[in-house]
């Protein structure tokens, strides 16, 4: 519902995950009987979870492990793995540097050119491990890097920037023709990020295989602070999911919505699906894994920008193996582990047998969710207040 911000500006209320809750119906289902698999870009994922294309989250090894555990890992072609043969040593430097020297180090480190031979090598490493090879690039580099990745055997190409549109204006460079790019790639292309109905609808018309939704909510992202841009995730997902449904009704083509950012617990993932997402992309929860390349740290993709860094390096710690984080057993009571189990249990409680039914459960506005009845947790820094 539209309201007045002031005489000169209309606005509307938008909601984040902390402001909503999921309401049970008359039906419940045994969690073991729920189906959380999803088809994304022609690949059947056993869990609807993608590991973000961030250097602290996905290496070739973690990409392989994500596939083995039923999900998907996306390797960042702008990152250290495509710039340095000894990427592990560079990651050690990033983890060890003082916080005041972090941004200058990143800016210097990411000046190293991206190397075609390393892109080919990393993709072949992932494929040799029997995994789905998904890689990511910003639009400015996609025309060059896309064909290299495709010819090296990549299965999925993710075209990702802070904000993407189909009507980019520039006096200094030609905009990427997204439809032409998708046609030429011959492999599925996922694009993002966006937060509105209109942009989602136009993106789907270019032939993409999935749309990433989310601007600014990531744990390490500072875009909202630096640029003032973003829409709370619950509202953004619901708006973009409506565009997906409208596009399917008109064209009989189903283009999945991928919620990207702002999810740190199993409950967040459940809410993202309930708001309309088909899949979630998460960074910081995966960065906590023993196998994660960030060594207990997590940072945003826009941090190395030479002119306007956007993204902090945050310490997330190491809490367990990737298997424990995705499938359990959980060692903590704060929702940080057994994410797939949390989704199954939530779906069972809500009477949703599969992800499509989960998208139709009742969602209520619950502004007191983080405080209602949680006085002892807050006072003792337990559970939801760790």
N, C-alpha and C positions, 0 to 999 in steps of 0.2 A: 504494500500500500504506500502510495506516494505521500510525502509530507513536506512541510516547509522547513528548510534549514535557516532561511531568512528571506527577506523580500525578493532577493535576486536569485535565489537558488532553491530548486526542488531536490529532494533526496528520498531515500527509502531505507528501511532497516535491513541489515544483513546479519547473518548469524555464523558463529564459529562453532567448532565441535564442543567446546566447554559449555555452550549455552543450550544444547539440546540433549535429549535422552530418548531411548527407544522404548516403546510401550508394548508389552505382551498382549496377545490376543487370547482367544478361548482354546487354541490348539498349542500343544507342545510336542516336540519330536526328540527322540533319542539323538544326541549329538553325533554318534557314530553313524547314523543313517542319513546325515546331511551330505550334500554334494557341493564342495567348494571349488571344483575344477572350472576352468574357463578357457575358451578358445580365443587366442589373441594372435592376429596376423598369421593365421593358418597353423599356429602351434598350440597344442593342447597343454596347458599348465595345470598341474594338480593342485596348486594353491595360487590364488590371485594376487601374488606379491612379486613386484619387480624391485631389484636393488638399484638405487639411483646411480646415474653415470657421473660419479664423483671419485676423485683419486683416493680419498680416504675410505671409500666404500667398496669399490670393485676393482680387482686386479684380474688378470687371466685366470688365476687359480680360484678366486672367489666366484667368478662367472661360471666356471665349471661346477663348483660346489652348489651354487644356486640351482643350476639345471638338475643336478643329481637329487636335490631336495624338493624338486617339483615346481620351483619358481623360475625366475629369469634375472640375469645380471647384465647390465649395460655398461660397456667399457667406453670411457671418455676419450675420444680421439684428439681432444685439445689438451689432454693431460700428460703426465710424465711418462706414461707407458709408450706413447707415440713420439716422445722427444728424446728419451734417454735409454740406452741399452741397459745401464745399471739403475733402473728405476727404483729398485728397493733401497739403494743408498740415498737417493734423493728424498725418498719418503722418510728415511731415518733423520735426515737433516731437518725436514719440515717439523717432525715431531719433537726434535730436540731444541729448536731455536727458542729464544726468549720471546715473549708475546709482543714486546715493543719492536723486535726485529723481524717479526713474522711477515708482515705485508711487504717490506722491501725485499726480503728473501724470495718470496713468491713472485714478485714482479720481475726480479732478475732471472729466476729459474725458468719462468715461462716465456722468456725471450728466445730460448733455444728453439730453432726451427722444428716443425713437425716433419718426421722422416717417413717417406713412403715405405721403405723397407721394413720399418718397425711396425707400421700398421699391418702390413702383410704378415709379419712374423707373429704378432699378438693374436690376430684372427685365426691363424693356422694353429696356434697353441690351444685356443679355446675349442676349435673343431676337433683337434687331436684328442681332447679330453672327452669327446662324445657329447659336447654341450651345444646348445643353440648359441650362435654367435650374433649378439646384438651390440651395435656400436652407435656412438652419438657424436654429433657435430653441430656447431652453430651454423645458421644459414649462410653467413659470409664465406664459410669454408666448404660448404656442402658440394658445390659444383665440382671442386677439385677432389675432395676426399671421398665423396659418395661412390664414384666409379671405381676408385682404388679398393675401397672396402667390398664393394659388390664382386669385383673380379677376384678378390682374395678368398671369397667364400662366405662373406657375411650373410646371415639369414634375415636380419631385420636392421633397418637403418632408422635412427631416431634423430629427427631434426628439431633441435631444442634451443630456445633462447628465453630470456626473462619474459618478454612479451612478443608474440608472433601474430602477424596479420596477413591477409591476402592483398592488401592495398598499401604497400610500403612506398613512401615518397622519398626521393633522394636526388640531390643535384650533383652528387659526387660519384655515384655508382649505380649500376643497373640493378633493380630488385630481382630477387629470385622468383622465377616463374614456377610456382609450386606444382601446378598441374603438369607442366612439361617435365619437371624434375621427377615426379612420381612415375610418370610414363616411362622415362628413360632408365630409371633404376632397375626395373624388372623384379625387384624384391619389395616386400612390404615396407612402407614408410610411416612411422609414427611422428606426429608433430605436436609442438607445444612451445610456450604455455599460453593458455588463455583462461578467461574467467566469465565470459558472457555468452548468451544465447546466440546473438547475431554472428559473432566471430566463429563460434563452433560450427554453426550451420554453413558458413562460407568455406571454412576449412574442409568440411566433409565433402563439399562439392568438387574438390580438387583431386579426389581419389586416394586420400590418405587411409591408412588401415587402423588408425587409432588417434585420439586427441588427448593430450595431457592437459589437465586442469589444475591451476594453482599458481598464484603470483604472490610471493612474499612470505608465505607461512613457514618455510623451512627453518629447522632449528639453527642452522648456521647462516641463513640468509638475512641480509640487512637492507633489502630493496625498499621495504616500507619505510625504514628510517631514513635512507639516503634519497629515495625518489618520491616517497609518499604514495606509492602505487600499490594496489592490492585489493582483494575482496575476500572476506572471511570464507573459509573453505566450505562450510555446510551450504551456504547460499550459492557459492560459485558452482559446486558440483550439481546441485539441483537445477540451476539454470542451464548448464551445459548438457545435462542428461535430458532435459526437455527438448533441446535441439536435436539430440541423437534420436529420440523417439519420433520427432516430427520428420526428420530426414528418412527414417526407416518407413514411416507411413507413406511418404511421397514416392520413395525410390525402391523400396523393398531391399535396401542395403543396410546392414547393421554395422555401425562403426563404434567400437567400444570407447568408453570414457575411462581415462586413467587418472585417478586422483593423485596428485603429486605434491607432497609437502604437508607439514603440519601434523603428521601422525607419529606419535611416539609410543603409544600403547596399543594393546589389542582392542580396547574399547574405541579408540579413535578409528581404527580400521573398520570395525563393525559399523560405526556411524557413517563413515565414508560410503560404504556399500549401501547402507539404508537410504542415504541421500541420493543414490542413483549411480554410483561408480560401478564399473564392471571389474576393475583391477585397481590396485594401489601401487604407487611407487614410493618407497621409503629409503631414507638415507641414514639418519642418526641411529635408529634401532639396529641396523646391520653393521654400522661402524663400531658397535659395542662387542662384536664377535671376536673371538680369539684369532680367527683367520683373516679379519679385515686388515687391509694394507695401511690404514691410518694409525695403527699402534695406539689406539685409545683416543684418537683425535678425529674430528670431523670438520670439514671446511667447505665453503660454497664454491661453485664454479666460477663466479665473477670476481673472486678475491684477487686474482693476479692482474686485473685490469690496470694498465699503466697510467690511466688518467683518473678513474673513479672506481676504486675497489668497492665491491658490495658483497660482503660475506666474511664472517669471523671464523677463526679457528677455535672451536670449542672442545673442551675435554669432556668426552662422554664416558670414558673408562672402558674396561673390558669385563664383561659379566659372565661370559660362557661361550660355548661353541655356537657356530651358526645353526647347527641342527637343534640345539637347545632353544635358541631364540625363535626359530621358526616352528619347531614341532615339540619342544619340551624334552624331558620334564622341566618345569619352571623351578628355579631356586629362589625366586623372589615373589612377593605378593603385590607388586605394583603394576602389573600388566606389561612388563618389558620382555617377557619370555613366553614361549609357546603361543605365538601369535595365531597360528592356524587353529590350535585348540580353542583359543578364545573365540575365534570366529565361529567355529562349529558349535560351541556351547551357547553363544549368543543366538545363533540361528535356531538351535533346538528350543531354547527358551521362548523365542518369538514365534515359533511354529513355521519357520521358513525352511523348506526342504532343499532349496538351491539358491544360488545367488540372485537369480531373477525374482524369486519370491521375496528374498531379503530386501530388494529394492522397493518393495511395496508395503513394508511394515509401517506401522504408525510411528511418526516422529513428533515429539512434543517439545515445546520451548521450556527449558528448565534452567533459569538463571542462577538457581541456588545449588546446582549439582555439585560444585566443588566444596561447598560448605555444609550442606544439609546432613546433620548427624555425624559429622567428621571431626568434632572438636578434639577428641583424643589423638587421632592420627596427626592433626595439625600441630598440637602441642608437643607431641613426641617425635615428630618428623618420621612418621611411619606410613606405609602403604601409599596412598595417593599423594602424600606430602613428603616423600623421600627427596 
